[in-house]
Amino acid sequence: DPHSFAPVPAWFDPYQITEHGHWLIRNTVENPYSPATAASGLAFVSISFCWIVCGYFTQAFQMRNTLECDTSDALLVSLRTWAFTALLMVGLAFGSDYLWHQIDLIHPQSPAARGGMTTADADFIFDSLTTIAFWRMLYNTLLGYSRK
């Protein structure tokens, strides 16, 4: 009976499972992220908060570092801000995993801690540089220095 399989997305035809099988059925529900970035909303808030705090201290949001400088200077400020943001996010990943381990000691029925930062965490944190650099370059090129 195709309806007795694990939940699959609404667009997936469960009758295909009986004939061919599918990776969605064998997919586990274990989340490969640290507790600080396990949910998409929490990950967004974490990286946004870290970016804003680091941007404040590196002065990344001042006009002289965004629109009133050339693109290479804007990218250098972004790189510096991203480096500090990445350090904070790595600290959050390790810290949340450590706290989760402490909960494991108190309440052993909770899912086990993952032992630090996972590959998925590293991908999330370190791949953000390309997005940030692209948008900063685009923002500066279209609205800033090159138009003067």
C-alpha positions in Angstrom: 0.0 0.0 0.0 1.7 3.3 -1.1 -0.1 5.3 1.7 1.7 3.3 4.4 5.1 4.7 3.5 6.8 7.5 5.4 5.4 11.0 4.6 6.5 12.4 1.3 6.0 15.8 -0.3 2.6 16.5 -1.8 4.0 16.6 -5.4 5.4 13.0 -5.1 3.4 10.2 -6.5 3.5 7.4 -3.9 2.6 4.7 -6.5 6.1 5.2 -8.0 7.6 3.9 -4.8 6.1 0.4 -5.2 7.7 0.0 -8.6 11.0 1.9 -8.3 11.6 2.9 -4.7 12.8 6.4 -4.0 15.4 8.2 -1.9 12.7 10.1 0.0 11.5 7.0 1.7 15.0 6.0 2.9 15.8 9.6 3.9 16.3 10.0 7.6 14.9 12.9 9.7 18.1 13.5 11.5 19.2 17.1 11.0 22.9 17.4 10.1 23.2 21.0 11.5 24.3 22.1 15.0 21.4 23.2 17.3 22.2 26.9 16.6 21.4 26.5 12.9 19.1 23.5 12.9 16.0 25.5 11.9 16.0 27.8 8.9 14.5 30.7 11.0 17.1 30.3 13.7 19.9 30.1 11.2 18.7 33.3 9.5 18.4 35.2 12.8 21.8 33.9 13.9 23.8 34.9 10.8 21.9 38.2 10.4 22.5 39.1 14.0 26.2 38.2 13.7 26.5 40.2 10.4 24.9 43.3 12.0 27.1 43.2 15.1 30.3 42.6 13.1 29.2 45.2 10.5 28.8 47.8 13.3 32.3 47.2 14.7 33.9 47.1 11.2 31.9 50.1 10.1 30.6 48.2 7.1 27.3 50.1 7.0 28.8 53.6 6.8 28.4 55.5 3.5 32.2 55.9 3.2 32.5 52.1 3.2 29.5 51.3 1.0 28.7 53.8 -1.7 31.5 56.5 -1.3 34.4 54.1 -2.0 35.5 52.1 -4.9 34.3 48.5 -5.3 37.6 46.9 -4.2 37.5 48.8 -0.9 33.8 47.9 -0.4 34.7 44.2 -1.0 37.6 44.4 1.5 35.3 45.8 4.2 32.8 43.0 3.4 35.5 40.4 3.6 36.6 41.7 7.0 33.0 41.8 8.3 32.4 38.3 6.9 35.5 36.9 8.6 34.4 38.1 12.0 30.8 36.9 11.3 32.2 33.5 10.4 34.1 33.3 13.6 31.0 34.2 15.6 28.9 31.7 13.8 31.5 28.9 14.4 31.5 29.9 18.0 27.7 29.6 18.0 27.8 26.2 16.4 30.3 24.8 18.9 28.6 26.6 21.8 25.2 25.3 21.0 26.5 21.8 20.5 28.2 22.0 23.9 25.0 23.2 25.6 23.1 20.4 23.8 25.6 17.9 25.2 24.9 19.3 28.7 21.2 18.7 28.1 22.1 15.1 27.1 23.7 14.6 30.5 20.6 15.9 32.3 18.0 14.4 30.0 19.4 11.4 28.1 16.2 10.9 26.0 17.1 14.0 23.9 18.9 13.5 20.5 22.6 13.2 21.0 24.9 16.1 20.5 26.9 16.0 17.2 30.3 16.7 18.6 30.9 20.2 17.2 30.4 21.8 13.8 29.1 19.6 11.0 29.9 19.8 7.3 26.5 21.3 6.7 27.3 24.1 9.2 30.6 24.8 7.5 28.8 25.0 4.1 26.2 27.3 5.5 28.7 29.7 7.2 31.5 29.7 4.7 29.4 29.7 1.5 27.8 32.9 2.7 30.9 34.9 1.6 30.1 34.5 -2.1 26.5 35.8 -1.6 27.7 38.7 0.5 30.5 39.6 -1.8 28.3 39.5 -4.9 25.6 41.7 -3.4 28.1 44.2 -2.0 29.9 44.4 -5.4 26.6 44.8 -7.2 25.3 47.4 -4.8 28.5 49.4 -4.9 28.9 49.1 -8.7 25.3 50.1 -9.6 24.6 52.8 -7.0 28.0 54.0 -5.8 31.5 54.8 -6.9 31.3 53.8 -10.6 28.4 56.2 -11.3 30.4 59.3 -10.2 
